[in-house]
Amino acid sequence: MTGLEIKNLSVNIHDKEIIKNFSLKVPKGEIHAVMGPNGTGKSTLSYSIMGHPAYHPTQGEILLNDQIINDWSPDQRSQAGLFLAMQYPVAVPGVSVANFLRTAMNIRRKAANPSDKGIPIPEFRKILKEKMAYLKMDPSFSSRYLNDGFSGGEKKRAEVLQMAMLKPEIAILDEIDSGLDIDALRIVAEGINTLAQENQMGILIITHYQRLLDYIKPDVVHIMMDGHIVLSGKSELALELEEKGYDWIRQEQPLP
Ligand SMILES: Nc1ncnc2c1ncn2[C@@H]1O[C@H](COP(=O)(O)OP(=O)(O)OP(=O)(O)O)[C@@H](O)[C@H]1O
């Protein structure tokens, strides 16, 4: 399958099993949402998919375009087209947004074509300007240090800017809606929709709130509890959750 596949994945943190026999398929071109209570393992899942060294699987497989990537470094995964918009993006003082993006784009281009000489600077500037305008980011952000002193919402926009520039095959968006005001939520969501359509990306959205899914229509909504998916359904499932909370699922699907 072209896309991301997770088969029977279990991941421990400090000997405690957090991800428990988790399975999911996100084909390219589809949008999947994962919702679930606090502490259920959603961010752990996103770090495990990206290959964070502290989140090594104890069982199961992660596949990208049918290749098992369990032993790939985060760098290799990123070069192959995986992308994570982090819940808490880190500041990188000393590295400007523009330099960071150009370096990341060049590494990805070289991975696809070893003889690539890198994106010419005028072309890079043109694309960056376009994408920043689209996300309604002030051009001055390109020369600021990445996430350094950015507000919560600015950090989230900077994550989507990275996604727009890098055009991954599979993007995991961990609470991309947190910290966004109502206008920013719409702008960011429109940006994600356009990118998803233009590039036939697979997208895995982790969110607590149905409101994001008013703007980005998922093909499937999954409910994750206690480290694995307990229920999957159409986008109406998110509405049902908003109305009823999680208790009814706990009652209908007793956890092991
Ligand atoms: N480095 C760590 N050390 C100890 N426990 C951890 C660590 N990282 C995660 N955990 C625990 O793993 C569980 C899952 O955390 P995770 O952040 O993946 O949940 P989440 O579903 O993303 O939660 P939220 O919705 O609150 O963001 C939590 O109980 C958390 O305390």
The ligand as an SDF file (V2000), in Angstrom:
LIG
                    3D

 31 33  0  0  0  0  0  0  0  0999 V2000
    9.0280   10.6290   28.9320 N   0  0  0  0  0  0  0  0  0  0  0  0
    8.0310   10.0910   29.6260 C   0  0  0  0  0  0  0  0  0  0  0  0
    8.2240    9.5860   30.8680 N   0  0  0  0  0  0  0  0  0  0  0  0
    7.1980    9.0270   31.5690 C   0  0  0  0  0  0  0  0  0  0  0  0
    5.9510    8.9000   31.0830 N   0  0  0  0  0  0  0  0  0  0  0  0
    5.7030    9.3700   29.8760 C   0  0  0  0  0  0  0  0  0  0  0  0
    6.7160    9.9870   29.0670 C   0  0  0  0  0  0  0  0  0  0  0  0
    6.1570   10.3560   27.8780 N   0  0  0  0  0  0  0  0  0  0  0  0
    4.8560    9.9820   27.9600 C   0  0  0  0  0  0  0  0  0  0  0  0
    4.5930    9.4050   29.1450 N   0  0  0  0  0  0  0  0  0  0  0  0
    3.2730    8.9020   29.6040 C   0  0  0  0  0  0  0  0  0  0  0  0
    2.6920    8.1810   28.5500 O   0  0  0  0  0  0  0  0  0  0  0  0
    1.2740    8.3750   28.5250 C   0  0  0  0  0  0  0  0  0  0  0  0
    0.8610    8.8180   27.1270 C   0  0  0  0  0  0  0  0  0  0  0  0
    1.3050   10.1640   26.9000 O   0  0  0  0  0  0  0  0  0  0  0  0
    1.0050   10.9270   25.5360 P   0  0  0  0  0  0  0  0  0  0  0  0
    1.6370   12.2700   25.6230 O   0  0  0  0  0  0  0  0  0  0  0  0
    1.3860   10.0510   24.4060 O   0  0  0  0  0  0  0  0  0  0  0  0
   -0.5790   11.0420   25.5970 O   0  0  0  0  0  0  0  0  0  0  0  0
   -1.5630   11.8890   24.6900 P   0  0  0  0  0  0  0  0  0  0  0  0
   -2.6800   10.9510   24.3200 O   0  0  0  0  0  0  0  0  0  0  0  0
   -0.8510   12.5450   23.5750 O   0  0  0  0  0  0  0  0  0  0  0  0
   -2.0960   12.9630   25.7390 O   0  0  0  0  0  0  0  0  0  0  0  0
   -2.6440   14.4760   25.5490 P   0  0  0  0  0  0  0  0  0  0  0  0
   -3.9820   14.3490   24.9010 O   0  0  0  0  0  0  0  0  0  0  0  0
   -2.7560   14.9480   26.9620 O   0  0  0  0  0  0  0  0  0  0  0  0
   -1.6490   15.2530   24.7280 O   0  0  0  0  0  0  0  0  0  0  0  0
    0.9760    9.3860   29.6180 C   0  0  0  0  0  0  0  0  0  0  0  0
    0.5160    8.6910   30.7620 O   0  0  0  0  0  0  0  0  0  0  0  0
    2.3140   10.0460   29.8780 C   0  0  0  0  0  0  0  0  0  0  0  0
    2.4320   10.4930   31.2160 O   0  0  0  0  0  0  0  0  0  0  0  0
  1  2  1  0
  2  3  1  0
  2  7  2  0
  3  4  2  0
  4  5  1  0
  5  6  2  0
  6  7  1  0
  6 10  1  0
  7  8  1  0
  8  9  2  0
  9 10  1  0
 10 11  1  0
 11 12  1  0
 11 30  1  0
 12 13  1  0
 13 14  1  0
 13 28  1  0
 14 15  1  0
 15 16  1  0
 16 17  2  0
 16 18  1  0
 16 19  1  0
 19 20  1  0
 20 21  2  0
 20 22  1  0
 20 23  1  0
 23 24  1  0
 24 25  2  0
 24 26  1  0
 24 27  1  0
 28 29  1  0
 28 30  1  0
 30 31  1  0
M  END
$$$$
